Amino acid sequence: MLKEVGEKLIPLIGLLIGIILGLFLKVDIPAAYSTYVPVAILAALDSVFGGFRAYLEGKFESDIFISGFFGNVIIASLLAYLGDRLNVPIYLAAVFVFGSRLFNNFAIIRRLILSMARSKNVRRKNDEV
């Protein structure tokens, strides 16, 4: 049982380490990459929200998450680069797609968390009776 709890805490610990590093490390991004980095970050956030959703649904698989994370970031960055070379703002398509997926995943995560909280409350009330 302790092993299961430890395995469930690994993603949370990784997230906390990433947030702390992001807050305290100063990273200057060159202006030449100002189009690529936001698209890559949005793609990464989409993967993180998708992974959290899969975790809540009991379908999380780390190899699918990691391949999707890096795959999304690379494809989004390549689309932004291709658009830059063609002088067409293709990155906007990536922003639209990943942004809509992000909001969709957030809505599903919110519903899952609320339904889990409601079922806990129902179980507590049944235990009290």
Secondary structure, 3 states (H helix, E strand, C coil): CHHHHHHHHHHHHHHHHHHHHHHHCCCCCCHHHCCHHHHHHHHHHHHHHHHHHHHHHCCCCHHHHHHHHHHHHHHHHHHHHHHHHHCCCCHHHHHHHHHHHHHHHHHHHHHHHHHHHHHHHHHHHHHHC
